[in-house]
């Protein structure tokens, strides 16, 4: 059933956390796909489930979290039910991961070179000397000056931006087809953030890798991504091409999210605000999870849960559009 | 009301001693080591207005905030509040009265509220400390009033901080800061730990309070878009120094200092998808060994020999605009 054009397919993914007080549903019916060479942005407020989606794809859900149903396919092959050892080989070889904090994703006791060489020899089966040459090449590609000397330094000898470059070099070491980048620029200053984003875009284009970019920063999404998925309370609220979603948001939540960002090119006395906050997992309201905060709420939203439906150009999980399409008919 | 600015900062400097312990210095033959976290910063904040300080991490903006409320003692320079020297007053018997007039809101609403106290006690502490209420009934009433003024319910006083979301906690911090009816609030990155939708709530609340109570703010942030929304004047800091100080409209329409231009250029713009921005080269240098002359010269596209040797001073460049740059002064850019 996999279409030939998509590299990653996520189908009806459902992630649960069993607790003593009952099972928490963290992700519910999440479906999307990414084409080769495409950058998909995933946005939402903290707790919306965006990082969790990334963790499920790379097979690193923290226990007791587990995939309850649904499937994840990479290149048409299911990867969500693989044994640990097989998944470990896919991770790094076919899927690269970049995390928010570059200091915690590098081992402080090993030199940068040793960590790169380890990854390269594990996944590409090169000899030690060749692997080291490749490691230096990778560091040069990611814009680290004097890579030949810096390869023998430890992570603490690098600045934050340089460390994130090393992490990107590590993620790219085995030429993966898919890169899952979870808030790669959030810990960095704006000027460094711009450098890292353009680096990420360049290397992905050169290697033809698909990217899933998880971030809460709409600006980063607008500049980087081809398509964007907006998440709310563990579900997809809207998916569509970046320009469509930003300029003509179909879901009231997306509209609220866009309006609450202070804009650089217009003056407003007050920002648009979404009152209230996202519900906790154990208190998600019936119907549409956004209904208590939604300015356009009507009766149906409170009882029946909307699924993603086609709206011009994008797909949104909102009954507003169902009404419109029915009226048109 | 007098015409003097509410807060006036002159040549404010703070040096931290980061030397190794004495024994290490002797054995490893190393000298003392100092970081000039804030170096000769001067500005003024008019009543009822907001001055924002922006800059990247390590530029000294939080140190300025702490110096202003007296959490640090300045190494050099002075802060005058309503015409009197703040450092002297804080040390004297009138210190308490001055503290009542300026309060601070911290960045992390998870770390700045005592998790073992009920919200009622947290907000009541400044009222009790300053002896502003008499009797438990009045205290309860005042706390309820404060909580309502920041959009919470009076009954929320019975809860503990962990029962609130990040945005609500920041409202509690604001209620606590407002308890003493201050004139001046120092806000150190008040929204950077919050989600955008919650950030909008807090920024709107801060603006409403400013209008209602005539508050003056020093607003510290690294987010230029937020600064553009809240500030009247903006100061840009780099490695402990102010490099540009200008009215908001002027700074965003015509940034003068190359560093300000760089910061503005680095902001991702949500309305221009696909635009490729020119990434800035290089990173903030180590503050232990700041570059000679203008500390921005290693990253500056307009740097010449003079920039490497001579440190530029803030000078007027247009109405209300001050900028510290040789290239601007010489008309090279």
Interface residues (C-beta under 8 A of the other chain):
Chain A: X45 X46 X159 X161 X162 X189 X190 X191 X192 X193 X194 X195 X197 X198 X216 X217 X218 X219 X220 X221 X222 X223 X242 X243 X246 X247 X256 X257 X258 X259 X260 X261 X262 X263 X264 X265 X268 X269 X270 X271 X272 X273 X274 X275 X277
Chain B: X56 X57 X165 X166 X167 X168 X195 X196 X197 X198 X199 X200 X201 X203 X204 X207 X222 X223 X224 X225 X226 X228 X229 X252 X262 X263 X265 X266 X267 X268 X269 X270 X271 X272 X273 X274 X275 X276 X277 X279 X280 X281 X283 X284
